[in-house]
Amino acid sequence: MREAAVNVDEKLAVDKFEVDEGNPHIVLREEPDPAAFDKLVLCCPAGLYRRDEEGSPSFDCAGCLECGTCRLLCGDALLEKWEFPQGGMGVSYRYG
């Protein structure tokens, strides 16, 4: 039986993202719960939640797949706001 190989980076590279710079659809709390943030470092399929070399959290909603993983796993412990982007904004899946 042949194994299927999927390169996630290649799949994501063909998607189109329209970012609404003035109105982000995800806003983190000023002091997000560290344990909740670390969950998303591991679970966000787009890899938007990261820690730098000093361990400081960073997040950018550009490139969001709008899957809701952060909302489901962490909700109010991490997020000030989560909504779908306004019409015409956000991700457009281009292949598959």
C-alpha positions in Angstrom: 0.0 0.0 0.0 1.4 3.4 -1.0 1.6 6.2 1.7 0.1 9.5 0.8 2.5 12.4 1.4 1.1 15.9 1.9 3.2 18.9 2.2 1.2 21.4 4.3 3.4 24.4 3.4 2.8 23.7 -0.3 -0.9 23.5 0.2 -1.1 26.7 2.2 1.1 28.6 -0.3 -1.6 28.5 -3.0 -4.3 30.0 -0.7 -5.0 33.7 -0.9 -5.2 35.9 2.2 -6.9 39.3 2.3 -5.9 40.9 5.6 -8.1 43.7 7.1 -5.2 45.6 8.8 -7.6 48.1 10.5 -9.9 45.5 11.9 -8.3 42.2 13.0 -10.8 39.4 13.4 -8.8 37.9 16.3 -7.6 40.0 19.3 -5.7 38.5 22.2 -6.2 39.6 25.8 -3.6 42.1 27.1 -2.2 39.4 29.4 -3.1 36.0 27.9 -3.1 32.9 30.0 0.4 31.4 29.4 -0.9 27.8 29.5 -3.7 28.6 27.0 -1.2 30.3 24.7 1.2 27.3 24.8 -1.7 25.1 23.8 -2.0 27.1 20.6 1.7 27.2 19.9 1.2 23.4 19.5 -2.2 23.2 18.0 -2.7 26.2 15.6 -2.6 24.6 12.1 -1.3 27.9 10.6 1.4 28.3 13.3 0.3 31.8 14.2 1.0 31.5 17.9 4.7 31.6 18.7 7.2 32.3 21.4 10.4 34.1 20.6 13.9 33.2 21.9 13.2 34.9 25.2 9.9 33.1 25.6 7.7 36.2 24.9 4.4 35.4 23.1 3.8 36.7 19.6 0.7 36.4 17.4 -0.4 37.7 14.0 -3.8 37.0 12.5 -2.5 37.3 8.9 -2.5 33.8 7.5 -5.3 32.6 9.7 -7.2 29.6 8.3 -10.4 30.6 10.2 -10.7 27.1 11.6 -11.7 28.2 15.1 -9.1 26.0 16.9 -8.0 28.9 19.2 -11.6 29.8 20.0 -12.5 26.2 20.9 -9.4 25.4 22.9 -8.9 28.6 24.8 -11.8 30.9 24.4 -11.9 33.7 27.0 -8.7 32.6 28.6 -6.8 33.9 25.6 -9.1 35.9 23.3 -10.6 39.3 23.7 -12.3 38.9 20.3 -12.8 36.1 17.7 -15.1 36.6 14.7 -15.0 35.7 11.0 -13.4 38.4 8.9 -15.7 40.9 7.1 -16.9 39.9 3.6 -14.1 39.8 1.0 -11.5 39.5 3.7 -9.7 36.4 5.2 -8.6 33.2 3.5 -9.7 32.0 0.1 -8.8 28.3 -0.4 -7.4 27.8 -3.9 -6.7 24.1 -4.2 -8.2 21.0 -2.8 
